[in-house]
Amino acid sequence: MNLLPFFSSSRGLVPVVQPSLRDSAGASQLTPDQLQRLKLALHPSCITNKRNPESQHPVLISIDNSLSMRGNAIDELNCALQNGFVPAMQREPLLARSLLVGLVGFSRYAKPAWEFLHPFAPPAEFRPATILAETNTPHCGRLAEVIPMLGQVTEAMRQTFEVPMRHAWYFDFTDGESMDLELHPKAQHASRVVARDCGIECFFFGVGPKADMPYLRSLEQPGKPAQLLSGVGGWQQFFCWLYQSIRVASQSMVGDEIELPNLGGDKPFRVRT
């Protein structure tokens, strides 16, 4: 049976017409499972267009699209993402050839705990649809599943594009308690052990007054304390900070440790690029 690759979006399962990855030099080294994961995770333009020899920087934004985000919270997120962050990225020549941005959220289905809202894409092709708040909050399960996926996809990118890969950056948001705390040990292992071994820099953000900050602090990596976004303009502040941070990283050497401003105003974040 011929199975078309799909990625999940806020509009449902959307077929993605993919060129043959087997035509890429490095793709011949991938297992069938790795190849399928790469197809699901990459926008077609990443493969149809000849990639350049510059190092690639994967950035994955893992947002809270649960029912509790309905109203002003999800509206502010959509506005800051679509009207602020995306246009800023697309105007920046430094990022056009080296940045790959992906977007995931909580799944609308029982399993898995997450789904792609937009596959990894260069800035010119990153056009996320309006995000809807319509899911539960299996935060532990999402983290335990997404971090290994990101590690595997980043390694598959490295083999396929045959260029240096910067440390992947993972930004995680939730506005309340996780509904699957029995999976907390797995989530903590993913953020502190799997992510470290795969070269993934994790940042955790609580959204609003009901965010479980002690829980998020239990997941944080050294040098990157969990932060709280609160009040009007929190999302705009984050995406402005993220854009500036990616610009700083793009001017560093692959693997360098850099310092980034801390949104909470304390010690700077220590981050690998």
C-alpha positions, 0 to 999 in steps of 0.5 A: 500500500502506498502511504502518503506522508502527512503532517498534522495542522490546525486544519486536520491531516494535510497531505504533503507532496514530497520529492524523493529524499533518496536523491539526496546524498546523505539520505542513502545512509538513513534507515526507513524509519529515519527517512519517514520522520524526516519527510514528516518534519520538513517542509518540501522546500527544504528538499526541492531547493538546493541547500547551501553549505552554511550551518543549519539552525533548527528551532522548534516552538512547542506551544500550548493550544489547550482549551484553557488558552481560549480567548485573549491568550491564544489571540495574543499568541497568534498576533505576536507569531504571525504579525511580529516574529514571522515578518521579522524573520523573513526580512532578515538576510542572515537567517534566510539561509541558515534557520529552520523553524518548526511548530508543534502543539498538543495533539487533538487525539489520544496518541501521540501527545503532540502534533506538528502545526507547521513542519520545519521550514526556512523563514520564507516558507514558514506560514503558520495557520491560526492556532486554535485552543482545542486540546487537553494538556498532556505536557509530560507525554509531549515532552517525553516524545518530542525531544527524542523526535527532535534529536532524530530529525536533527541527526537525519538533517545532518546526514541528508544536507551534509552540513554542520548543524547547530544545537537545536533550540526547543521552546516549550510553553504551558499555562497550567498543570500537566494532566499526565504527571505520572510521566514526569520522570520520563519528561525530566529524563528527556529534557535533562538527559536525552536533550543533552546527549542530542545537543538540544537546548531547552527553554521552558515558559509558563503562561499566565498566573496558573502556570505550574512553575515548580513543575517547569523548574523541575525540567529546566536545564542548567543555565536556562531557568524556567520563565513566566510570561504574564500580562499583556504583551508577554507573547510579543516580548518573547517573540521579539527576544527570540528573534534577537537571540537567533540573530546573535546565534547566527553570528557565532561559531557552531558549538559556541556557548553564548549568553542571551538576555534573561526575560526575567531580568536575572543572570543571562541564559547560557546557550550552545549554538 
